[in-house]
Amino acid sequence: MNDTIKTSFEGTQLPPEEVKRVKALGCLRDKRYSDVFNVRVITRNGKITSKEHHVVAEAAEKFGSSEVAMTTRLTLEIQGVKHANIQPLIDFLAEYGLSTGGTGPLVRPVVSCKGTTCQYGLIDTFDLSEKIHERFYVGYRDVALPHKFKIGVGGCPNNCIKPSLNDLGIVGMKIPMINYDKCRGCKKCQVVESCPIKVAELIDGKIHVDPNICNSCGRCIGKCPFGAFEEYQCGFKVFIGGRWGKKVAHGQLLTKIFTSEEEVMDVIEKAILLFRDKGISGERFADTINRLSFDYVNQELISG
């Protein structure tokens, strides 16, 4: 561990206000030591370039213990950074366009699955989450909130990154636009065979899909040889009020299906600003929703 850089705190117990100050910079004290921290490096939904990987590795060798950990929010954490090395580390990373952070009562770094490249992905999760990251993590960095606010982007109903356990979670959809006139009631229906949750079924010789149960995974699209399942509507489900931790809350689904990224960005902004204006310091968004009522918040977000 590099310990050649001196500060006025070296050899002394760090005052609580200094620990709090550096925590706001993304530096979390290692509980085993009084003056050693693990420093979070922000990624773009878990992605960094190979050059940035080299920079992080070099930073870990110069200023830390040469170890890098991965967080559950897809940031990187340089381990074993002495307090004296925090600012030099931050300055070094900044030279290459990298920053630290991801703590405090703010919009947190956005998490997404790999829906852009995954065979089941229904939306471009990389693109959407980067837009959300730039507009709300970067753009709202000075917007203080009652508590942290986490956003997750899932590419399909497989829910790999658990969108409904975020303060706001987005799930991509493909809603089948069924042409019932083209259904021929095949005894071995390819749509029924392809439905992973067994919602599609034949009733009186015709295909039937209950829209209240269908999760819009899109697996049925193109499966009917007679073209009954060719058309679909792309969309986004939005959950609000999820939380994981000592108290778990499953997000509630807004009563509107959003059909464009612009609508999604708009509802995210409304949710953040409602939380800022209506939330009470120290409460999570789930608690704000429960206090105001879901019906009220739902109405404010979809039409307020």
C-alpha positions as CSV (number, residue, x, y, z in Angstrom):
1,M,0.0,0.0,0.0
2,N,1.4,3.4,-1.0
3,D,1.8,5.6,2.1
4,T,4.2,8.3,1.0
5,I,1.7,11.1,0.9
6,K,1.2,12.9,4.2
7,T,-1.7,14.8,5.6
8,S,-2.5,16.6,8.8
9,F,-4.6,13.6,9.9
10,E,-1.8,11.0,9.6
11,G,-1.2,9.1,12.8
12,T,-4.4,10.4,14.4
13,Q,-7.9,9.2,14.8
14,L,-9.9,10.8,11.9
15,P,-12.7,13.1,13.2
16,P,-16.2,12.0,12.4
17,E,-16.8,15.0,10.2
18,E,-13.8,14.1,8.0
19,V,-15.1,10.5,7.7
20,K,-18.5,11.9,6.6
21,R,-16.9,14.3,4.1
22,V,-14.9,11.6,2.3
23,K,-17.9,9.2,2.4
24,A,-19.8,11.8,0.3
25,L,-17.0,11.5,-2.2
26,G,-17.6,7.7,-2.5
27,C,-15.0,6.6,0.1
28,L,-16.2,4.2,2.7
29,R,-14.1,3.5,5.7
30,D,-12.8,0.0,6.2
31,K,-14.1,-1.0,9.6
32,R,-10.8,-2.8,10.4
33,Y,-8.7,0.4,10.3
34,S,-9.1,4.0,11.4
35,D,-7.7,5.7,8.3
36,V,-8.2,3.2,5.4
37,F,-11.0,3.5,2.9
38,N,-12.5,1.6,-0.1
39,V,-13.2,4.1,-2.9
40,R,-16.1,3.6,-5.4
41,V,-15.4,4.3,-9.0
42,I,-18.5,5.0,-11.1
43,T,-19.2,3.0,-14.2
44,R,-21.9,3.3,-16.9
45,N,-24.3,0.6,-15.9
46,G,-21.3,-1.7,-15.1
47,K,-19.4,-1.0,-18.4
48,I,-16.0,0.6,-18.7
49,T,-13.5,0.5,-21.5
50,S,-10.4,-1.6,-21.5
51,K,-8.3,1.6,-21.1
52,E,-10.4,2.6,-18.1
53,H,-9.8,-0.9,-16.7
54,H,-6.1,-0.3,-16.9
55,V,-6.4,3.1,-15.2
56,V,-8.4,1.6,-12.3
57,A,-5.8,-1.2,-12.0
58,E,-3.0,1.3,-12.0
59,A,-4.8,3.5,-9.4
60,A,-5.3,0.4,-7.2
61,E,-1.5,-0.3,-7.3
62,K,-0.5,3.3,-6.7
63,F,-3.0,4.4,-4.1
64,G,-4.6,1.3,-2.6
65,S,-3.9,-2.4,-1.8
66,S,-3.8,-3.5,-5.5
67,E,-7.3,-5.1,-5.1
68,V,-10.5,-4.0,-6.8
69,A,-14.0,-5.3,-5.7
70,M,-17.3,-5.1,-7.5
71,T,-20.4,-3.8,-5.8
72,T,-23.9,-4.9,-6.2
73,R,-24.7,-1.6,-8.0
74,L,-22.1,-2.4,-10.7
75,T,-19.5,0.1,-9.5
76,L,-15.9,-0.8,-8.9
77,E,-14.3,-0.3,-5.5
78,I,-10.6,0.3,-5.1
79,Q,-9.6,-1.4,-1.8
80,G,-7.2,-0.3,0.9
81,V,-6.8,3.4,0.2
82,K,-5.2,5.3,3.1
83,H,-6.8,8.6,3.9
84,A,-3.7,10.5,2.8
85,N,-4.1,9.0,-0.7
86,I,-7.8,9.7,-1.3
87,Q,-7.5,13.1,-3.0
88,P,-4.5,12.0,-5.1
89,L,-6.5,9.0,-6.2
90,I,-9.5,11.1,-7.1
91,D,-7.3,13.5,-9.1
92,F,-5.5,10.6,-10.9
93,L,-8.9,9.1,-11.9
94,A,-10.2,12.5,-13.1
95,E,-7.3,12.8,-15.5
96,Y,-8.8,9.9,-17.4
97,G,-12.5,10.9,-17.1
98,L,-13.3,8.6,-14.2
99,S,-15.0,9.8,-11.0
100,T,-15.9,8.5,-7.6
101,G,-19.2,8.7,-5.8
102,G,-22.4,6.6,-5.4
103,T,-23.2,7.5,-1.8
104,G,-25.4,9.9,0.0
105,P,-29.1,11.0,-0.3
106,L,-28.9,11.4,-4.1
107,V,-29.8,9.6,-7.3
108,R,-27.5,6.6,-7.3
109,P,-25.6,5.1,-10.2
110,V,-28.1,3.3,-12.6
111,V,-28.1,-0.4,-12.8
112,S,-29.1,-2.4,-15.9
113,C,-29.1,-5.9,-17.2
114,K,-27.4,-6.9,-20.5
115,G,-30.7,-6.8,-22.4
116,T,-29.0,-5.1,-25.4
117,T,-27.1,-8.3,-26.1
118,C,-29.1,-10.9,-24.3
119,Q,-31.3,-13.3,-26.3
120,Y,-34.3,-12.4,-24.2
121,G,-33.7,-8.6,-24.1
122,L,-36.7,-6.6,-25.5
123,I,-35.2,-3.1,-25.2
124,D,-31.7,-1.5,-25.6
125,T,-30.9,-1.5,-21.9
126,F,-27.4,-0.1,-22.4
127,D,-28.6,2.9,-24.3
128,L,-31.6,3.7,-22.1
129,S,-29.6,3.3,-18.8
130,E,-26.8,5.5,-20.1
131,K,-29.3,8.2,-20.9
132,I,-30.8,7.9,-17.5
133,H,-27.3,7.9,-16.0
134,E,-26.3,11.1,-17.7
135,R,-29.6,12.9,-17.1
136,F,-30.3,11.9,-13.5
137,Y,-27.1,10.6,-11.9
138,V,-24.8,13.2,-13.5
139,G,-27.4,15.9,-14.2
140,Y,-29.0,15.7,-10.7
141,R,-25.8,15.4,-8.7
142,D,-26.6,18.6,-6.8
143,V,-30.3,17.7,-6.1
144,A,-30.5,16.6,-2.4
145,L,-33.2,14.1,-1.7
146,P,-34.7,12.7,1.6
147,H,-32.7,9.5,1.0
148,K,-30.9,7.6,-1.7
149,F,-32.9,6.9,-4.9
150,K,-32.0,3.8,-6.9
151,I,-33.0,3.1,-10.5
152,G,-32.9,-0.3,-12.3
153,V,-33.5,-1.1,-15.9
154,G,-34.5,-4.6,-16.9
155,G,-34.7,-5.8,-20.5
156,C,-37.4,-8.3,-20.0
157,P,-39.8,-10.0,-17.5
158,N,-36.9,-12.3,-16.4
159,N,-36.1,-9.5,-14.0
160,C,-32.5,-10.4,-13.6
161,I,-31.5,-7.1,-11.9
162,K,-34.7,-7.1,-9.8
163,P,-36.2,-3.8,-11.1
164,S,-39.1,-4.0,-8.6
165,L,-36.7,-3.9,-5.7
166,N,-35.4,-0.4,-6.8
167,D,-36.9,2.9,-5.8
168,L,-37.9,3.0,-9.5
169,G,-37.6,0.0,-11.8
170,I,-38.2,-0.2,-15.5
171,V,-38.9,-3.5,-17.4
172,G,-39.0,-3.8,-21.2
173,M,-42.1,-5.4,-22.8
174,K,-43.3,-6.7,-26.2
175,I,-47.1,-6.7,-26.0
176,P,-48.6,-9.1,-28.7
177,M,-51.2,-7.6,-31.0
178,I,-53.1,-10.7,-31.8
179,N,-54.9,-11.2,-35.0
180,Y,-57.5,-13.8,-33.9
181,D,-58.9,-14.1,-37.4
182,K,-55.7,-15.8,-38.6
183,C,-55.8,-18.4,-35.9
184,R,-56.6,-21.9,-37.3
185,G,-56.8,-23.7,-34.0
186,C,-53.9,-26.1,-34.7
187,K,-54.0,-29.1,-32.5
188,K,-50.3,-28.5,-31.6
189,C,-50.3,-24.7,-31.4
190,Q,-46.8,-23.2,-31.6
191,V,-47.8,-20.2,-29.6
192,V,-49.0,-22.4,-26.7
193,E,-45.8,-24.4,-27.0
194,S,-43.6,-21.3,-26.8
195,C,-45.3,-19.6,-23.9
196,P,-43.0,-19.9,-20.9
197,I,-45.6,-19.1,-18.3
198,K,-48.4,-21.1,-20.0
199,V,-50.8,-18.3,-20.4
200,A,-51.6,-19.0,-24.0
201,E,-54.2,-21.7,-24.4
202,L,-56.7,-23.0,-26.9
203,I,-60.3,-22.5,-26.0
204,D,-63.1,-23.8,-28.3
205,G,-60.6,-24.2,-31.1
206,K,-59.1,-20.6,-30.9
207,I,-56.0,-19.2,-29.3
208,H,-56.7,-17.2,-26.1
209,V,-54.2,-15.1,-24.1
210,D,-55.4,-13.4,-20.9
211,P,-53.9,-9.9,-21.1
212,N,-54.1,-9.6,-17.3
213,I,-51.8,-12.5,-16.8
214,C,-49.5,-12.3,-19.9
215,N,-46.1,-10.8,-18.9
216,S,-45.4,-9.5,-22.4
217,C,-42.1,-11.4,-22.7
218,G,-42.5,-11.5,-26.5
219,R,-41.6,-15.2,-26.8
220,C,-44.8,-15.8,-28.8
221,I,-44.0,-13.2,-31.5
222,G,-43.6,-14.9,-34.9
223,K,-44.4,-18.3,-33.7
224,C,-47.7,-18.8,-35.4
225,P,-47.2,-20.1,-38.9
226,F,-50.3,-18.3,-40.1
227,G,-49.3,-14.9,-38.8
228,A,-51.7,-14.5,-35.9
229,F,-48.8,-13.3,-33.7
230,E,-46.7,-11.0,-36.0
231,E,-47.5,-7.6,-34.6
232,Y,-46.6,-6.2,-31.2
233,Q,-46.3,-3.0,-29.3
234,C,-43.0,-2.2,-27.5
235,G,-43.4,-0.8,-24.1
236,F,-42.1,-0.3,-20.6
237,K,-43.5,-1.2,-17.2
238,V,-42.5,1.1,-14.4
239,F,-42.4,0.0,-10.7
240,I,-42.1,2.5,-7.9
241,G,-41.3,2.1,-4.2
242,G,-39.1,-1.0,-4.2
243,R,-36.4,-1.5,-1.6
244,W,-34.0,-4.1,-0.5
245,G,-32.3,-4.3,2.9
246,K,-33.3,-4.4,6.5
247,K,-36.8,-3.6,5.4
248,V,-37.9,-5.1,2.1
249,A,-40.6,-3.5,-0.1
250,H,-41.7,-4.8,-3.5
251,G,-42.4,-2.0,-5.9
252,Q,-45.9,-1.3,-7.1
253,L,-46.7,-1.1,-10.8
254,L,-47.8,2.2,-12.2
255,T,-51.2,1.9,-14.0
256,K,-49.9,3.0,-17.3
257,I,-47.8,1.2,-19.9
258,F,-45.3,3.6,-21.3
259,T,-44.6,3.3,-25.0
260,S,-41.6,5.6,-25.6
261,E,-38.3,6.4,-23.9
262,E,-39.4,10.0,-23.6
263,E,-42.3,8.9,-21.5
264,V,-40.0,6.9,-19.3
265,M,-37.6,9.8,-18.8
266,D,-40.5,12.0,-18.0
267,V,-41.9,9.7,-15.3
268,I,-38.5,9.2,-13.7
269,E,-38.1,13.0,-13.4
270,K,-41.5,13.4,-11.9
271,A,-40.8,10.6,-9.4
272,I,-37.5,12.2,-8.3
273,L,-39.0,15.6,-8.0
274,L,-42.0,14.3,-6.1
275,F,-39.7,12.5,-3.7
276,R,-37.6,15.7,-3.3
277,D,-40.7,17.9,-2.6
278,K,-43.0,15.5,-0.7
279,G,-40.5,13.2,1.1
280,I,-39.4,13.6,4.7
281,S,-35.7,13.5,5.5
282,G,-34.6,10.0,6.3
283,E,-37.5,8.1,4.6
284,R,-37.1,6.0,1.5
285,F,-39.4,6.5,-1.5
286,A,-41.4,3.4,-0.5
287,D,-42.2,5.2,2.8
288,T,-43.2,8.4,1.0
289,I,-45.6,6.4,-1.2
290,N,-47.1,4.6,1.7
291,R,-47.6,7.9,3.6
292,L,-49.1,9.8,0.6
293,S,-50.9,6.7,-0.8
294,F,-50.1,4.8,-3.9
295,D,-53.2,6.1,-5.7
296,Y,-52.1,9.7,-5.2
297,V,-48.5,9.1,-6.3
298,N,-49.6,7.0,-9.3
299,Q,-51.9,9.8,-10.4
300,E,-49.2,12.5,-10.0
301,L,-46.7,10.5,-12.0
302,I,-48.9,9.5,-14.9
303,S,-50.8,12.7,-15.4
304,G,-49.7,15.3,-12.8
